[in-house]
Structure formats: C-alpha cells, structure tokens
Amino acid sequence: MQVTISELLSGMRALAAGLPQTVDELLFGDPGARVLAVACAFSGSQHVIEQAAALGANLLIVHEGLFYSHQDNRGFLQDDPVYEQKLRLIEESGIAIYRCHDYWHRVQPDGIMTGLLRELSWEKYVEHQTDTAAVLSIPEMSLVDTAAYLKERLGISCVRAAGDASQPCQRVGVTVGYRGGAGLAVPLYTRERLDLLIAGEGPEWETPEYIKDAVQQGHAKSLLMLGHAESEVPGMRYLADSLREKFPDIPVYFIADKPVFRIY
C-alpha cells in the first residue's frame, strides 16, 4: 500500500485532539511524496540525519527541534557554520523531517511516558497518571538500588541523585523531559506522599535544593534525574513501534543517538 507523507502524518496526529498552537510541523520535505521508509529519533542531530539517510528513510520524525530552539527560532544562527552545514545536509539528502512533540505528549496516556514505563517494565505498578506525571507503587528498593535498576534498564551510564542513598523507595513519581522543576515536583511530593521522584531534568536550584532541605529536616524524600533525552528516548522508540503496527508495509526504524554528555 502506498502512503504519502501527508497521509502518514495525518494518521499519527489523529491519535490526539487538535491543539490551537503547536510546534509540531513538517519542517522540511514534500507532504505529497510517497513514504519509502520512516526513521524516528529523539532529536534531529547531524548524526541522526546521516543515519536516516543511510537507511534509505525519506521521512524522519523527531521529538525535539532541529536547531537548538523549542520554537524553531533561528535568528541567532545567522552565519553560524554549524547551522549552515546541517541545513546543507538536510537539503542535499532530500529527507522530509517532521517534528512530533506536542501531539505525542498529549495522546492518552502520554506516548513519551508510556515508552519510558514500558522500558522500565513498570506499567503494572502505575496507580494513576496526570497530564504531566505518573504515580507508581513499586517493590521497595533503596535509592541506590533504584538508580542501578534505571541505568540497567535504560542502558545509560549514570543518573544524578539527591537524597539518602539507603532510603527505601516505594511510592514513586515519574515525569519526563523538562518537568523536574519545583513548581510541578513539590506539590507532587506532597499530594502523592512520594518517597522518590524520577525526572528528566529541571533547574538545579529548584527541586534538588528542596530535597537537600527536606533531608536536613529529616524527611524521607529523594530525587533521581535521568537527563532530558534519557527520559524521552524510550517514548520515541515506542512511537516507532506504533507506526510499525499501523503501517506494516513501510519500513520503520528507530535511531539511537550518541549521548550528549560524557562523564569523566
């Protein structure tokens, strides 16, 4: 069955209700072109675009922006050689690139969260989910053992922890991406009586400082930060799986990117 880029994206967008404003759009490419193969990735990095082209994909679906800005503001990139070389790669490859951010977060339940919970094999422990968090009751583990479990399941080299390493963790909140700030985290700790919050990232002077004060006061609270990409990559792998089921005649690939940071 032949499917155009527009038809494939229309089906994917139909997974969630329409939004009045969204960063989701076809950034490059002809919407009327026939889809030959699809690649999904967390970000449209130089490496990812090169790999997608090598796989023969003519549609790349990414979660984050291509040019280092959530709103695709490129004004600060004028005459920048990195920007110009990446733009040249996209244009010469002829690959279509679609950003899938808001819609995949707004399917019910959140597609990015679902992917993370699936990768952790924690779906069965979910008590309930909101638009921004999942609340779980997991088998009791210490903070340090929970950190080790996350590293093993997600295939990552490190997590950042705040709190007592020996603290038992059973009631756990999970957020993804940039949802680790105190405005969301602190009410979640209180309302859900959390032992632990697992988050992607957030301002270091907010939730980590709250945990530091809580521990000093004798409260059993802790925090594990996975990293933004590390918390959302599983959700884009889940998107690739979903598209593979929906369009079985089209090759669909997931591309794992290189880690941004190294730990020395």
Residue, then its C-alpha position, 0 to 999 in steps of 0.5 A: m500500500q502506498v502512503t504519502i507523507s501527508e497521509l502518514l502524518s495525518g494518521m499519527r496526529a489523529l491519535a490526539a485532539g487538535l491543539p490551537q498552537t503547536v510546534d509540531e510541523l513538517l519542517f522540511g520535505d514534500p507532504g505529497a511524496r510517497v513514504l519509502a521508509v520512516a526513521c524516528a529519533f529523539s532529536g534531529s542531530q547531524h548524526v541522526i540525519e546521516q543515519a536516516a539517510a543511510l537507511g534509505a528513510n525519506l521521512l524522519i520524525v523527531h521529538e525535539g527541534l532541529f536547531y537548538s530552539h523549542q520554537d524553531n527560532r533561528g535568528f541567532l544562527q545567522d552565519d553560524p557554520v554549524y547551522e549552515q552545514k546541517l541545513r546543507l545536509i538536510e537539503e542535499s539528502g532530500i529527507a522530509i523531517y517532521r517534528c512530533h512533540d506536542y501531539w505525542h505528549r498529549v495522546q492518552p496516556d502520554g506516548i513519551m511516558t508510556g515508552l519510558l514505563r514500558e522500558l522500565s517494565w513498570e506499567k503494572y505498578v502505575e496507580h494513576q497518571t496526570d497530564t504531566a506525571a505518573v504515580l507508581s507503587i513499586p517493590e521497595m528498593s533503596l535509592v541506590d538500588t533504584a538508580a542501578y535498576l534505571k541505568e540497567r534498564l535504560g542502558i545509560s551510564c549514570v543518573r544524578a541523585a539527591g537524597d539518602a542513598s539507603q532510603p527505601c523507595q516505594r511510592v514513586g513519581v515519574t515525569v519526563g523531559y523538562r518537568g523536574g522543576a519545583g513548581l510541578a515536583v513539590p506539590l507532587y511530593t506532597r499530594e502523592r506522599l512520594d518517597l522518590l521522584i524520577a525526572g528528566e531534568g529541571p533547574e538545579w536550584e529548584t527541586p534538588e535544593y528542596i530535597k537537600d532541605a527536606v533531608q536536613q529536616g529529616h524527611a524521607k524524600s529523594l530525587l533521581m534525574l535521568g537527563h532530558a533525552e534519557s527520559e524521552v528516548p524510550g517514548m520515541r522508540y515506542l512511537a516507532d513501534s506504533l507506526r510499525e503496527k499501523f503501517p506494516d508495509i513501510p519500513v520503520y526504524f528507530i535511531a539511537d543517538k550518541p549521548v550528549f554528555r560524557i562523564y569523566 
